[in-house]
Amino acid sequence: MAGLSDDFGDRLIAFLPNLRRFAISLCRAPDTADDLVQLACERAIANAASFEPGTRFDAWMFRILRNLWIDQLRRDRTAGPKDDIELYEGKLTGDAGTTPEHRLLLSDVWEAIGKLPDEQREVLLLVCVEELSYREAAGILGIPIGTVMSRLARARANIAVATGINDAAGRSSAQDKVKIDD
């Protein structure tokens, strides 16, 4: 990476796992995700001079990656379906997957995430997994903050329904409200 600052190169290398995770969430295929990450890195290196110090590096990289994915989708519009998220089942590690019950629930959640519309899945992963603010996610996706919030709410509700998680007791909806006569 001649000509680039050491700091830029170090930040890019340290950010690769995050980029790959987001790429997999978009395309659901590790080999395609790896290609997408490589293209994003190439684009970032080629445009390193346009990166403004003081701005969020992660948001800049996510935007590059997402734009590349959209470009690829446009090119491949006539192609068949990509790999399913079920290919990643069993590759999750950590305490959350140690008991059979946890693995089942985690499997249900991944299946529910995989069935979300692309717009909801993108928002969910940027906000909940990558821990970006609503404003940052809105900037990356090029949508209003209110749209981020509504897509996130719908994604969470869809996952709750798909996994059998009930609304918290004590919450009420407009349908539950009863008019009280005086």
C-alpha positions in Angstrom: 0.0 0.0 0.0 2.6 2.4 -1.1 1.6 6.1 -0.9 -1.0 5.5 1.8 -0.5 6.4 5.4 0.2 3.6 7.8 -2.8 4.7 9.8 -5.1 4.2 6.8 -3.7 0.8 6.0 -3.9 -0.3 9.6 -7.5 0.9 9.9 -8.5 -0.9 6.7 -6.9 -4.2 7.8 -8.4 -4.0 11.3 -11.9 -3.3 9.7 -11.8 -6.4 7.4 -13.8 -8.7 9.7 -16.6 -6.1 10.0 -16.7 -5.6 6.2 -16.8 -9.3 5.6 -19.6 -9.8 8.1 -21.7 -7.1 6.4 -20.8 -8.4 3.0 -22.0 -11.9 4.0 -25.2 -10.4 5.4 -25.8 -8.7 2.0 -25.0 -11.5 -0.4 -25.3 -14.6 1.8 -22.3 -16.3 0.2 -18.8 -16.4 1.6 -17.0 -16.5 -1.7 -19.1 -13.6 -3.1 -18.6 -11.7 0.2 -14.9 -12.1 -0.1 -14.9 -10.8 -3.6 -17.1 -7.9 -2.5 -14.7 -7.0 0.4 -11.7 -7.2 -1.9 -13.4 -4.8 -4.4 -14.3 -2.5 -1.5 -10.7 -2.4 -0.3 -9.5 -1.7 -3.8 -12.0 1.1 -4.1 -11.0 2.5 -0.7 -7.3 2.4 -1.5 -7.9 4.1 -4.9 -10.0 6.8 -3.2 -8.0 7.2 0.0 -7.3 10.8 -0.8 -11.0 11.5 -0.8 -11.5 10.2 2.8 -12.0 13.2 5.0 -10.2 13.0 8.4 -12.7 13.4 11.2 -15.4 11.4 9.5 -16.3 7.8 10.4 -14.1 5.3 8.6 -16.5 2.5 9.2 -19.5 4.3 7.7 -17.3 5.3 4.7 -16.3 1.6 4.2 -19.8 0.3 4.7 -21.1 2.8 2.1 -18.5 1.7 -0.4 -19.3 -2.0 0.1 -23.0 -1.5 -0.1 -22.7 0.6 -3.3 -20.6 -2.1 -4.9 -23.2 -4.7 -3.9 -26.0 -2.6 -5.5 -23.9 -2.3 -8.6 -23.4 -6.1 -8.7 -27.1 -6.7 -8.1 -27.9 -4.5 -11.1 -25.4 -6.4 -13.3 -26.7 -9.8 -12.1 -30.4 -9.0 -12.2 -31.1 -12.0 -14.4 -29.0 -14.5 -12.4 -30.5 -17.2 -10.3 -30.7 -17.1 -6.5 -27.6 -16.9 -4.3 -26.6 -19.2 -1.5 -28.9 -19.5 1.4 -28.0 -18.3 4.9 -28.5 -21.8 6.2 -25.0 -22.6 4.8 -23.6 -20.7 7.8 -25.5 -22.8 10.4 -23.1 -24.4 12.8 -20.3 -21.9 12.1 -21.4 -19.6 15.0 -19.3 -20.0 18.1 -19.3 -18.7 21.6 -21.4 -19.1 24.7 -24.7 -18.3 23.0 -24.4 -21.6 21.0 -23.3 -24.0 23.7 -26.5 -25.7 24.6 -29.0 -27.3 22.3 -31.7 -24.9 23.2 -29.5 -21.9 22.5 -28.4 -23.4 19.2 -32.0 -24.0 18.2 -33.0 -20.4 19.1 -30.0 -19.0 17.3 -30.8 -21.1 14.3 -34.4 -19.8 14.4 -33.2 -16.2 14.7 -30.7 -16.6 11.7 -33.5 -18.2 9.7 -35.8 -15.3 10.5 -33.1 -12.8 9.6 -32.5 -14.6 6.4 -36.2 -14.3 5.5 -36.3 -10.5 6.2 -36.7 -8.3 3.1 -33.3 -6.9 2.1 -34.1 -3.4 3.3 -35.0 -4.6 6.8 -32.0 -7.0 7.1 -29.5 -4.2 6.1 -30.9 -1.8 8.7 -31.0 -4.5 11.4 -27.4 -5.5 10.8 -26.0 -2.0 10.6 -27.7 -0.8 13.7 -27.8 -4.0 15.9 -24.6 -5.8 14.8 -22.3 -3.1 13.6 -23.7 -0.7 16.3 -24.1 2.3 14.0 -26.4 5.1 15.0 -29.6 5.6 13.1 -28.1 8.7 11.5 -25.1 6.8 10.3 -27.1 3.9 9.0 -29.4 6.4 7.2 -26.3 8.0 5.6 -24.9 4.7 4.4 -28.3 3.5 3.0 -29.2 6.9 1.6 -32.6 7.0 3.4 -34.2 9.2 6.0 -33.7 8.4 9.7 -37.4 7.8 10.1 -37.2 5.1 7.5 -34.3 3.5 9.3 -36.4 3.4 12.5 -39.5 2.0 10.9 -37.5 -0.7 9.0 -35.7 -1.6 12.2 -39.0 -1.9 14.1 -40.5 -4.0 11.4 -37.4 -6.2 11.3 -37.5 -6.8 15.0 -41.3 -7.5 14.9 -40.8 -10.0 12.1 -38.1 -11.8 14.0 -40.2 -11.9 17.2 -43.1 -13.4 15.3 -40.9 -15.9 13.4 -39.2 -17.1 16.6 -42.3 -17.1 18.7 -41.2 -14.3 21.0 -44.3 -12.6 22.5 -44.7 -8.9 23.1 -43.8 -7.9 26.6 -46.8 -8.3 29.0 -48.2 -5.0 29.9 -47.7 -3.5 26.4 -50.9 -2.6 24.7 -51.7 -1.9 21.1 -54.4 0.3 19.6 -56.4 -2.9 19.1 -56.3 -3.7 22.8 -57.6 -0.3 24.0 -61.2 -0.3 25.1 -63.3 2.8 25.2 -64.6 3.4 28.7 -68.1 4.8 29.0 -68.7 7.6 31.5 
